[in-house]
């Protein structure tokens, strides 16, 4: 019973924390910083996927070149442009590279 209560409070708290950060800047550098804040270095694989889903991103692909390395690609459709985010992982955690997150903007198709 207590575990269920703590789990519920954790979900509510996470929702309140993330409710104000659902929009990304149209500036790629700021967007990268925001996403890097959502996914600090060392974030586990499962948590990373949940956080991205909570911010409206959909997992597009996962490349596994080997050696415990994975490169994930997420996308989100926006009103003005779309976001494509690539996250580099090592041993199932967000990697310690200088730029673990990359953001690309794609124009909307008309």
Protein Blocks (a to p, Z undefined) as FASTA:
>chain_A
ZZmmmmmmmmmmmmmmmmmmmbccfbfklmmmmmmmmmgghiafklmmmmmmmnopacfb
dcdebghiacdddddddfkbccddddddeehiacfbfblbccddddddZZ
